[in-house]
Amino acid sequence: MSKVLIVFGSTTGNTETAAGYISDVLVKHGADVTLKNAADVEAEGLARGWDLVLLGSSTWGDEDVELQDDFVPIYENLDKAGLRGVKAAVFGCGDSSYPHFCGAVDAIEERAQEQGAELVAGSLKIDGDPERGEIAAWAETVAAHV
Ligand SMILES: Cc1cc2nc3c(=O)[nH]c(=O)nc-3n(C[C@H](O)[C@H](O)[C@H](O)COP(=O)(O)O)c2cc1C
C-alpha cells in the first residue's frame, strides 16, 4: 500500500477542504493517506518515508505573493525536506481576481522541482470555493502514481 502525505496550509479552511477531497480519492485507490496541517509540521525530513507527498497552500498578499502563514517555514526550509527523487504534486486555493492567481502554488512547485522532487502531475489551482468534482478529477491523475 502506498504511503501518501498531504500537508496543507489553510487560513479559512478552503485548502484544508481540498486536501480532504484529494485524500478521499487516494484512499479509494487503496493509498494509506496521512493529512497534516502545515502548522504541525517541520520541514526537516518531511518527505522521508513517503511514496508520495502532496503540498497545499493558499495564496495571500496582493502585489507580492505570500504563502499561507503556516506554510512559510516549510517553504523556506524545503531544501531540508528530503524531496529528492520523491513523487510530489502541489495544490492550493486562490482567487483569480488577484494579480498572482495561486502564486503560492507556483512558488512551492518551483522550489520542489529545484529540490529534485519528481512532480507526478501539474499543479492544481482552485479558484474560489473548492468543488469536489474538479479536485477529484485532479486527484485521479495523481492516483495513477500511487
Ligand atoms: C487579503 C487577501 C489576499 C489574497 N491574495 C491572493 C493572491 O495574491 N492570489 C490568489 O490567488 N488569491 C489570493 N487571495 C484569496 C485566497 O487565497 C482564497 O480566499 C483562498 O480560498 C483561501 O484559502 P484558505 O482558506 O485555504 O486559506 C487573497 C485573499 C485575501 C483575503
The ligand as an ORCA input file, in Angstrom:
! r2SCAN-3c Opt
* xyz 0 1
  C      -6.077     39.752      1.776
  C      -6.159     38.619      0.799
  C      -5.165     38.454     -0.145
  C      -5.243     37.414     -1.107
  N      -4.270     37.309     -2.071
  C      -4.400     36.379     -3.040
  C      -3.462     36.306     -4.111
  O      -2.492     37.058     -4.217
  N      -3.640     35.348     -5.059
  C      -4.685     34.466     -5.011
  O      -4.787     33.624     -5.900
  N      -5.587     34.523     -4.007
  C      -5.486     35.446     -3.029
  N      -6.406     35.508     -2.014
  C      -7.502     34.525     -1.985
  C      -7.285     33.361     -1.012
  O      -6.147     32.614     -1.387
  C      -8.535     32.472     -1.079
  O      -9.567     33.109     -0.323
  C      -8.348     31.060     -0.589
  O      -9.523     30.316     -0.842
  C      -8.028     30.949      0.885
  O      -7.750     29.599      1.138
  P      -7.561     29.014      2.622
  O      -8.894     29.090      3.298
  O      -7.149     27.609      2.407
  O      -6.536     29.824      3.310
  C      -6.329     36.520     -1.061
  C      -7.344     36.685     -0.090
  C      -7.262     37.719      0.823
  C      -8.379     37.884      1.841
*
